[in-house]
Amino acid sequence: MSKKIACVITNDFEDSEYTEPVKAYKEAGHTVITIEKEAGKIVVGKTDKTEVKIDKSIDSVNPADFDALLIPGGFSPDQLRADDRFVAFTKAFMDEKKPVFAICHGPQLLITAKALEGRDATGFTSIKVDLENAGVKFADKEVVVCGNQLVTSRTPDDLPAFNRESLKLLEV
């Protein structure tokens, strides 16, 4: 069954943490909708300068219209968590027990949403203490799946495992 996945993203995202999951999701028949402050805007990745056209503005979307959420890493999640609209959007997925896929620095948005207390997760080394302070049971593993909801990974090297486990949750 095809699922509709929201992807919150802005400039300086980690290119492969967007491009590889999106490719895997689309190949499996799912739809990915990019969300930023402004629809039609072009955001640019920090490493390979990948350009992504934004499908929808944060003001025009409702979490209820999506089946899952993707949060790529890089500097994008740190910028987005400064905006309460993105924090509330992210928190809604966690509160509704919808699948959330966050890699590298992606969990920063979940930290700000105060949605990680008591959960198993991982992330980039530099946010380990932040995750632990948010109540996470941190595991230094390529992928951590918490319940049938949260998939987290550490770096682009972990993308094969991240994509595999994300796709499993999309089948549920």
Order of alpha helices (4+ residues) and beta strands (2+ residues): beta-alpha-beta-beta-beta-beta-beta-alpha-alpha-beta-alpha-beta-alpha-beta-beta-beta-alpha
